[in-house]
């Protein structure tokens, strides 16, 4: 006769993973979520970079005003914003540093433009925005002190 061990049913196997179809469905759902959320997120990042540039320009303007109170003039274009950290020529009236840290680049990695005398006031401070060129709209717009 037949051996009873051969016809014995094996216990059902436990599921150890996901099927390819299940993984594909999850990937499609994640892709749809990313397509919906990413544009909104990156739009906020652009707006925050503009706010950071405006705040930095305001901080530079306040430091320049303090420099002017102490020395009686704004730094020249040639002296630049660096004189807010280091005494130019060991001037005894200089009571800085007027900035806690070195002058940073704008949020897009470009240097701020400082002109004194300025075309729009005693000094002009400009960030040319994301594109680093004069003019532009949106994230590429110029951010100025006037």
Backbone as CSV, one residue per row, in Angstrom:
resi,resn,N_x,N_y,N_z,CA_x,CA_y,CA_z,C_x,C_y,C_z
1,UNK,0.822,-1.173,0.000,0.000,0.000,0.000,0.870,1.241,0.000
2,UNK,0.222,2.328,0.001,0.996,3.560,-0.050,1.417,3.996,1.337
3,UNK,2.478,4.699,1.337,3.050,5.197,2.590,2.231,6.401,3.055
4,UNK,1.732,6.400,4.306,0.901,7.515,4.775,1.672,8.831,4.878
5,UNK,2.963,8.772,4.976,3.763,9.993,5.100,3.743,10.773,3.795
6,UNK,3.674,10.089,2.650,3.690,10.770,1.367,2.435,11.602,1.136
7,UNK,1.329,11.184,1.670,0.074,11.900,1.434,-0.280,12.883,2.535
8,UNK,0.596,13.008,3.481,0.340,13.942,4.562,0.447,15.377,4.016
9,UNK,-0.472,16.191,4.388,-0.455,17.582,3.901,0.576,18.389,4.676
10,UNK,1.288,19.199,3.966,2.254,20.091,4.609,1.492,21.304,5.122
11,UNK,1.928,21.865,6.225,1.260,23.070,6.730,1.445,24.218,5.731
12,UNK,0.475,25.123,5.636,0.602,26.232,4.688,1.813,27.108,5.036
13,UNK,2.472,27.606,4.018,3.635,28.468,4.241,3.183,29.847,4.689
14,UNK,4.018,30.465,5.492,3.750,31.847,5.882,4.194,32.762,4.749
15,UNK,3.486,33.857,4.592,3.909,34.841,3.591,5.118,35.586,4.139
16,UNK,6.178,35.618,3.374,7.409,36.244,3.833,7.671,37.593,3.164
17,UNK,6.904,38.010,2.194,7.179,39.261,1.491,5.964,39.744,0.742
18,UNK,6.214,40.717,-0.137,5.153,41.298,-0.932,5.272,40.798,-2.366
19,UNK,4.165,40.766,-3.036,4.203,40.383,-4.448,4.652,41.584,-5.270
20,UNK,5.070,41.343,-6.470,5.507,42.407,-7.357,4.367,43.384,-7.630
21,UNK,3.172,42.891,-7.764,2.021,43.750,-8.014,1.783,44.693,-6.838
22,UNK,1.875,44.196,-5.621,1.686,45.042,-4.449,2.754,46.146,-4.401
23,UNK,3.983,45.793,-4.701,5.052,46.796,-4.710,4.812,47.857,-5.780
24,UNK,4.360,47.443,-6.948,4.086,48.403,-8.013,2.957,49.351,-7.639
25,UNK,1.912,48.851,-7.000,0.798,49.693,-6.573,1.282,50.736,-5.569
26,UNK,2.099,50.334,-4.614,2.634,51.269,-3.616,3.515,52.320,-4.295
27,UNK,4.339,51.900,-5.255,5.212,52.842,-5.957,4.376,53.871,-6.738
28,UNK,3.302,53.439,-7.362,2.441,54.362,-8.111,1.791,55.355,-7.155
29,UNK,1.320,54.900,-6.017,0.698,55.793,-5.025,1.721,56.809,-4.524
30,UNK,2.929,56.375,-4.212,3.971,57.301,-3.754,4.327,58.314,-4.841
31,UNK,4.380,57.870,-6.078,4.653,58.786,-7.187,3.575,59.845,-7.337
32,UNK,2.315,59.450,-7.202,1.216,60.411,-7.291,1.274,61.419,-6.151
33,UNK,1.563,60.948,-4.953,1.695,61.862,-3.811,2.844,62.843,-4.024
34,UNK,3.974,62.351,-4.508,5.125,63.230,-4.751,4.794,64.266,-5.820
35,UNK,4.094,63.860,-6.861,3.723,64.801,-7.923,2.772,65.878,-7.405
36,UNK,1.981,65.569,-6.415,1.040,66.522,-5.852,1.716,67.453,-4.841
37,UNK,2.586,66.899,-3.997,3.179,67.655,-2.892,4.419,68.438,-3.315
38,UNK,5.259,67.898,-4.176,6.544,68.520,-4.512,6.412,69.950,-5.038
39,UNK,5.523,70.237,-5.982,5.441,71.625,-6.469,5.066,72.612,-5.365
40,UNK,4.209,72.203,-4.478,3.832,73.093,-3.377,5.006,73.316,-2.429
41,UNK,5.757,72.283,-2.147,6.908,72.383,-1.245,7.981,73.278,-1.853
42,UNK,8.344,73.037,-3.117,9.409,73.813,-3.724,8.996,75.255,-3.954
43,UNK,7.716,75.522,-4.114,7.241,76.894,-4.202,7.473,77.639,-2.900
44,UNK,7.304,76.958,-1.782,7.551,77.565,-0.481,9.034,77.814,-0.256
45,UNK,9.891,76.939,-0.760,11.331,77.120,-0.610,11.765,78.395,-1.323
46,UNK,11.245,78.636,-2.526,11.579,79.852,-3.259,11.152,81.106,-2.515
47,UNK,9.971,81.074,-1.937,9.485,82.225,-1.173,10.335,82.460,0.068
48,UNK,10.775,81.399,0.723,11.583,81.572,1.929,12.960,82.134,1.579
49,UNK,13.527,81.780,0.423,14.809,82.348,0.021,14.685,83.847,-0.205
50,UNK,13.575,84.284,-0.776,13.342,85.721,-0.970,13.232,86.424,0.381
51,UNK,12.515,85.815,1.321,12.391,86.411,2.661,13.748,86.494,3.353
52,UNK,14.580,85.475,3.181,15.912,85.482,3.795,16.745,86.623,3.213
53,UNK,16.720,86.790,1.904,17.490,87.863,1.265,17.025,89.234,1.761
54,UNK,15.716,89.427,1.877,15.191,90.702,2.385,15.651,90.946,3.823
55,UNK,15.607,89.915,4.648,16.027,90.060,6.046,17.521,90.373,6.143
56,UNK,18.335,89.724,5.311,19.766,89.999,5.342,20.057,91.426,4.888
57,UNK,19.376,91.890,3.858,19.579,93.265,3.392,19.183,94.252,4.482
58,UNK,18.098,93.987,5.197,17.698,94.865,6.310,18.745,94.869,7.407
59,UNK,19.318,93.711,7.714,20.362,93.628,8.745,21.607,94.396,8.307
60,UNK,21.981,94.279,7.028,23.133,95.039,6.524,22.858,96.540,6.610
61,UNK,21.639,96.947,6.266,21.289,98.368,6.305,21.396,98.913,7.730
62,UNK,20.947,98.157,8.707,21.062,98.595,10.106,22.521,98.683,10.532
63,UNK,23.322,97.717,10.126,24.752,97.746,10.457,25.430,98.930,9.765
64,UNK,25.046,99.220,8.525,25.612,100.366,7.815,25.223,101.679,8.489
65,UNK,23.988,101.757,8.978,23.561,102.963,9.706,24.378,103.142,10.979
66,UNK,24.647,102.081,11.691,25.466,102.160,12.905,26.894,102.581,12.561
67,UNK,27.431,102.039,11.491,28.763,102.428,11.006,28.794,103.927,10.717
68,UNK,27.747,104.413,10.063,27.673,105.842,9.724,27.596,106.705,10.980
69,UNK,26.862,106.251,11.979,26.790,107.007,13.225,28.167,107.129,13.875
70,UNK,28.947,106.066,13.813,30.263,106.073,14.441,31.296,106.843,13.631
71,UNK,31.334,106.649,12.323,32.391,107.229,11.495,31.951,108.463,10.716
72,UNK,30.659,108.761,10.702,30.180,109.957,10.027,29.962,109.781,8.535
73,UNK,30.100,108.574,8.024,29.911,108.319,6.598,29.632,106.826,6.408
74,UNK,29.064,106.528,5.254,28.909,105.125,4.889,30.205,104.638,4.256
75,UNK,30.476,103.353,4.303,31.676,102.855,3.616,31.559,103.082,2.109
76,UNK,32.683,103.279,1.463,32.666,103.469,0.011,32.402,102.130,-0.675
77,UNK,32.117,102.202,-1.955,31.919,100.981,-2.737,33.171,100.119,-2.691
78,UNK,34.350,100.757,-2.762,35.609,100.016,-2.727,35.819,99.321,-1.387
79,UNK,35.440,99.977,-0.287,35.585,99.354,1.033,34.626,98.175,1.160
80,UNK,33.420,98.339,0.642,32.434,97.265,0.650,31.886,96.954,2.027
81,UNK,31.158,95.858,2.092,30.524,95.447,3.353,31.514,94.824,4.331
82,UNK,32.702,94.497,3.868,33.709,93.886,4.746,34.109,94.772,5.912
83,UNK,33.975,96.105,5.765,34.355,97.009,6.852,33.390,96.926,8.036
84,UNK,32.290,96.236,7.857,31.370,96.046,8.981,31.901,95.014,9.964
85,UNK,32.900,94.252,9.542,33.518,93.230,10.404,34.932,93.587,10.837
86,UNK,35.675,94.302,9.981,37.090,94.580,10.240,37.320,96.085,10.154
87,UNK,38.045,96.621,11.102,38.342,98.050,11.145,39.199,98.439,9.947
88,UNK,38.684,99.354,9.123,39.469,99.781,7.965,40.528,100.810,8.369
89,UNK,41.767,100.462,8.301,42.834,101.414,8.588,42.945,101.802,10.046
90,UNK,42.513,100.958,10.951,42.617,101.228,12.391,42.030,102.577,12.777
91,UNK,40.856,102.881,12.288,40.161,104.126,12.586,39.708,104.092,14.049
92,UNK,40.083,105.089,14.855,39.723,105.077,16.284,38.221,105.247,16.551
93,UNK,37.467,105.779,15.594,36.033,105.943,15.779,35.255,104.647,15.531
94,UNK,35.905,103.688,14.887,35.253,102.404,14.542,35.017,101.618,15.829
95,UNK,33.761,101.277,16.128,33.436,100.538,17.360,32.821,99.173,17.058
96,UNK,33.085,98.678,15.871,32.510,97.393,15.444,33.175,96.221,16.108
97,UNK,32.921,95.052,15.688,32.246,94.719,14.441,30.740,94.988,14.515
98,UNK,30.201,95.381,13.387,28.798,95.738,13.288,27.937,94.547,12.863
99,UNK,28.573,93.495,12.425,27.898,92.231,12.106,28.531,91.137,12.955
100,UNK,27.725,90.194,13.419,28.245,89.112,14.250,29.071,88.107,13.452
101,UNK,28.726,87.940,12.176,29.413,86.973,11.321,29.861,87.677,10.051
102,UNK,30.730,87.010,9.286,31.154,87.557,8.002,29.955,87.732,7.086
103,UNK,30.085,88.626,6.125,29.004,88.902,5.183,28.750,87.636,4.355
104,UNK,27.545,87.085,4.449,27.261,85.851,3.701,26.910,86.151,2.248
105,UNK,26.902,85.104,1.463,26.361,85.197,0.113,24.845,85.223,0.215
106,UNK,24.179,85.662,-0.832,22.717,85.637,-0.802,22.241,84.179,-0.835
107,UNK,20.969,83.919,-0.619,20.484,82.529,-0.547,20.748,81.693,-1.800
108,UNK,21.078,82.336,-2.921,21.334,81.606,-4.166,22.820,81.461,-4.436
109,UNK,23.657,81.898,-3.494,25.099,81.724,-3.636,25.822,82.846,-4.364
110,UNK,25.181,84.003,-4.538,25.801,85.146,-5.200,26.146,86.201,-4.153
111,UNK,27.159,87.000,-4.440,27.534,88.082,-3.527,26.505,89.213,-3.626
112,UNK,26.245,89.849,-2.490,25.399,91.038,-2.498,26.172,92.178,-3.170
113,UNK,25.447,93.047,-3.854,26.058,94.204,-4.505,25.842,95.404,-3.600
114,UNK,26.947,96.108,-3.269,26.894,97.301,-2.419,27.481,98.460,-3.205
115,UNK,26.730,99.563,-3.254,27.209,100.770,-3.916,26.976,101.973,-3.011
116,UNK,28.026,102.781,-2.848,27.892,104.018,-2.088,28.769,105.069,-2.749
117,UNK,28.250,106.160,-3.150,26.840,106.532,-3.032,25.988,105.723,-4.004
118,UNK,24.750,105.531,-3.617,23.848,104.732,-4.434,23.041,105.567,-5.399
119,UNK,22.400,104.913,-6.310,21.529,105.593,-7.262,20.163,105.890,-6.648
120,UNK,19.790,105.160,-5.589,18.466,105.292,-4.985,18.522,105.813,-3.551
121,UNK,19.685,106.185,-3.082,19.846,106.672,-1.730,21.328,106.825,-1.438
122,UNK,21.649,106.941,-0.164,23.064,107.095,0.193,23.858,105.832,-0.104
123,UNK,23.167,104.690,-0.094,23.791,103.431,-0.504,22.724,102.550,-1.130
124,UNK,23.152,101.637,-1.965,22.276,100.635,-2.567,22.803,99.252,-2.198
125,UNK,21.914,98.400,-1.744,22.222,96.990,-1.504,21.315,96.167,-2.393
126,UNK,21.905,95.227,-3.136,21.119,94.477,-4.112,21.499,93.006,-4.084
127,UNK,20.481,92.156,-4.158,20.658,90.751,-4.497,19.942,90.569,-5.826
128,UNK,20.630,90.010,-6.806,20.031,89.852,-8.129,19.148,88.611,-8.234
129,UNK,18.869,87.957,-7.145,17.942,86.835,-7.153,18.577,85.552,-7.650
130,UNK,17.734,84.607,-7.964,18.179,83.264,-8.315,19.068,83.234,-9.556
131,UNK,18.756,84.072,-10.548,19.537,84.035,-11.788,20.840,84.822,-11.698
132,UNK,21.009,85.656,-10.662,22.246,86.404,-10.489,22.447,87.534,-11.487
133,UNK,21.382,87.942,-12.187,21.461,89.010,-13.189,20.419,90.079,-12.878
134,UNK,20.691,91.317,-13.256,19.712,92.385,-13.022,18.381,92.082,-13.701
135,UNK,17.307,92.527,-13.054,15.965,92.314,-13.586,15.448,90.944,-13.228
136,UNK,14.349,90.576,-13.822,13.775,89.257,-13.587,12.480,89.333,-12.818
137,UNK,11.786,88.198,-12.793,10.530,88.089,-12.064,10.551,86.819,-11.235
138,UNK,9.614,86.721,-10.305,9.540,85.536,-9.456,10.791,85.393,-8.611
139,UNK,11.369,84.204,-8.602,12.578,83.968,-7.818,13.789,84.675,-8.402
140,UNK,13.712,85.090,-9.649,14.831,85.778,-10.301,14.757,87.302,-10.130
141,UNK,13.745,87.799,-9.407,13.597,89.234,-9.237,14.714,89.790,-8.346
142,UNK,15.047,91.046,-8.573,16.044,91.714,-7.753,15.432,92.060,-6.399
143,UNK,16.235,91.930,-5.367,15.810,92.293,-4.015,16.727,93.428,-3.598
144,UNK,16.123,94.569,-3.251,16.894,95.781,-3.041,16.633,96.400,-1.671
145,UNK,17.475,97.373,-1.323,17.333,98.067,-0.043,16.436,99.297,-0.136
146,UNK,15.966,99.648,-1.307,15.141,100.868,-1.425,13.700,100.553,-1.647
